[in-house]
Amino acid sequence: MFAYIVRRLVYAIPILIGVNLLTFILFFVVNSPDDMAVSQLGQKYVTPEAVQAWKRKNGYDLPLFLNSQEQGAGALTETIFFTKSVKLFAFDFGRSESGRDITTDVSTRMWPSLAVALPTFVVGIWVNICVALMVVMFHATRLDRWAVFVFVALMSISYLFYIIGGQYLVAKTWKLVPISGFNGEIQPWKFLLLPVLVGVIAGIGAGARWYRTLFLEESNQDYVRTARAKGASEIRILFRHILPNALIPILTGVVVVIPSLFMGGLLIESFFGIPGLGSYMLDAINSQDFAIVRAMVFIGSILYIVGLILTDISYTWADPRLRLD
Amino acid sequence: MRAEKANNHTTAAHRCMRVLSTLALLSLAACGEPPWNNPNPPAQDDRLTYQSMMSPAPPKHLDPALSYATDESLFIMQIYEPPMSYHFLKRPYELIPGALESAPQVTYLDARGQPVEEDDAAVAFTRYTLRLRDDLRYQPHPAFARDEQGGPLYLFENAAQGAEFRQIPDFPVTGDRAVTANDYAYAIKRLADPVNASPMLGFMSQYIVGMKEFSERVAALPRGDWLDLDEYAMEGLEVVDDLTLTITIKGRYPQFVYWLAMPFFSPVAPEVDRFYHNPGFADRNLTLDWWPVGSGPFMMVKNDPNSEIVLERNPNYHEDFFPVEGAPGDLEAGNLDDAGKPVPFIDRAVFRLEKSGLSLWTKFMQGYYDRSGEVHSNTTGVFDQAFVVRPDGVEMSPELAEHNITMSPDVKPGLYYYGFNMRDPVVGGYTEEKRKLRQALQIAFLTEEYLNVFYKGNGIAAHNLIPPGIPGNLEGEAGINPYVYDWVDGEPRRKSIEYARQLLAEAGYPNGRDARTGEPLKIFIDVQSQAISNTSMNWIDRVFSDIGVQVEFRPADFNRTREKLLTGNTQIYSHGWLADYPDPENFLFLLHGPESPLECACDGANNSNYANEEYDALFREMRVLPPGPERDELVARMVELYRRDAVWLYAFYPKEIYLNNSWVHNNKRHGISKATLKYTRVDADERERMQTLWNQPVTWPLYAAVVLLLSLLLPGIVAYRRRQNATARHTGG
């Protein structure tokens, strides 16, 4: 397994270079370093000298990919792409365009993201599995048909509706919790209740419907019929037989997102005022802060790759017949 | 047997119900005393706190050499004391000494540096002598902490030494000292240091003697951790003594005194600059850009731009009082109720990051924010709910009226406008025909209707490029644009569409068609995509169709729109301007010829590329004149040229309405200065009472949720048990 993990990590390097290159190209197709300078310097009295000074200060005074002024390797290394990318691979994310240290910001903001994403994830999976198992238990009854209808309806509603509806009802009309905000030291649960509730309810439709499909497929297998014939209770059949056998597809979708929980959610964090990485990314896009966008995409890629490796490892735990070679 | 089963089910249901009810009650008990929705942490002491927000984004820069945005001024203008300031209440805006003992003493010099009279043609330089108050003292800060030998306590050789300090409050020892004239000189040198990339460097280098040379000199120096700018002299700066500084500028520029009221000229102590250049500090965001150090009424004690910024009263702030005079009507409006009382009134101000309009508005209505906005009124999204627009203005909705909320309207000293590119072959040019064409378009554009429909009446149609409250803006009949309006029954009335059609015909476009080719007249408007909606495009299309003119919009993002302006590749463009200082010069320069991007090959302000020799000559003359009738005459003539040449399609002065909860006092808005937090007074007892009254939780949904859950679960449980206990069924056959 160790060799497998090392191999996967080595494969990750060209992927990360590719992601970095793509982000770089996409960003600079729509933004030149001059555009970035102007957006950072404001809209008044922006002289060419000020633009040059900003570019020099922030390392954007070099050519993008090829420096014709330099000889040999310098033609490639004395470029914005190289100077900005090399540091990323050493996990030095540098400064944002407004001068703040990105590593410090990321390490501070990942905890509020996790505080919302982790309970939403855990409670969400638990609720989805329970609901799906219950519906499977009543398969082909009126309850099952209604449940599918409700799932589809829940899936069809925009996520924004859940957020705004939740804020309007629970926080504004019923005044049960604060409408937004976050305080990591004093009563953090008070601020997390609503976003977690919204996240869980918004995910029930898609999650439970997907799990129902997986469980139904298993419930038609011979071993289930055998268990039932031997007199096992429905609860036992569901939890001891169907659930473990349906784990592989569940793990495929679930384990891969676990590392990405640190990255938070763009919408939830923005609407609920959670100072996490999701809103960090959104703010960076809005303010054309390439340094943050690049760092966040890089971190996101790494976490995704780690998630995929963890998924592979989890298969061996869920199904002992599998081996990673 | 069946009865026993039924009993079992009932008992199970009761047990479930009991557990859930207990859980619900426990959850309620865990919430404590209502209100439960208070987003603000409980007060840890009895200091009077003002609850506010920063919205929609945190400030980017708090370094006085870099900061140039209004939302940043909200913070740094409470912390720093520039030499000059503005009177809180008087209108038109009045400049008053800030950190100075009195207004700067102005001396005019000839090329040899000899004093001459103000109106002498030989004037080559102007010298401003600034005399500081003798009671200015910096806030307590670790940069001023001294060791036993009198050297700086926190001066580290490497990043590891100071690694335990992550924020300014982490430093156990602080110190302070008096503010000196050299600190103001040092701050100006920081503006000139290209490493700081100050947006003022290019502009101020044109005026302050020796600034450009100083900048070039320090740029060439080798850099270590820190460069002590005190070791290098700037020709135009002289520190006469601890409290006196002179600044010499080239020629005459009376508006320079307004710049002295801006944060760029705030003092920076060299030891503070040295402190923030400690190794490793920047990696922990310990910089002057994030932790300002000043002598103003407040000091920053927490800076978490991701969630909140907290200011507290500076214990070293000098004696200061609420003004005893105001503008006409201030006494009756209660704006002078606190006249003569010592300020600041509050001990702490908390600014929480608020990105969503719904959250901000809800918290304001629940009483958790004292005002509805600080820099931006933030009422746009919810304006329909908050106000009823009537012909004679806006009225508050019953909900707002019930809360005894007060309104503070604010006409910003700024403009939003659509300008013509005067170099465009169709709408540009200075012939009579071209003027008539532009005037016809101006008349057709129903600015008042546009403002009512799309801005809910929050704007005033501009007859002049100088906004109200600034000399040069006249009211009544004398203030109307006679090319677009008539004065009828004591108010301006837009000229008729028939007249616009007539002008269009005289311009060579009868019924909106080119008289020579028969082609319909089509105009192109460049707008920023985010700044216009489909409905407003449809509206503009409709008003121009009334005179037979077709419109095509060319939306693009900010950078592309800017590129078009820089290259003159536009016909009609949208733009805005917010004044730096309340002087007509700061608006009239928007049409000054050399400011055209095509002339200066720079980001000039004259995006219309207006070129009028008479206007430019008047501008040069007006710029150096002191306020007075002679200057007013020149300004009036320039405004007349602007109207006659119909340089802009339409313009309006933006108006915003800020709301204040009943417990907040001294709410008069100041369009230019943000250094007004010290005048804000809050009645904390009333706030607490109202918050409790308005935020009693509605608990029935909790019980309803429990009942709903049970009603979903119980039938399932019953059905399951029935199925488990059922005997095999005979299926026939």
Interface residues (C-beta under 8 A of the other chain):
Chain A: V30 N31 S32 D35 V38 S39 Q40 L41 G42 K44 Y45 V46 T47 P48 E49 A50 A53 W54 R56 K57 R95 S98 G99 R100 D101 T103 T104 D105 T108 R109 M134 M137 F138 L143 I164 Q167 Y168 L169 V170 A171 K172 T173 W174 K175 L176 V177 P178 I179 S180 G181 F182 N183 E185 I186 Q187 K190 F191 S233 E234 S270 F271 F272 G273 P275 S279 Y280 D283 N286 S287
Chain B: C31 P35 W36 N37 N38 P39 P41 P42 A57 K60 H61 Y68 A69 P194 V195 A197 S198 P199 M200 L201 G202 F203 A282 D283 R284 N285 T287 D289 W290 D304 P305 N306 S307 R352 L353 E354 K355 S356 L358 S359 T362 K363 Q366 D557 F558 N559 R562 D580 C602 D603 N695 Q696 P697 V698 T699 P701 L702 G716 A719 Y720 R723 Q724
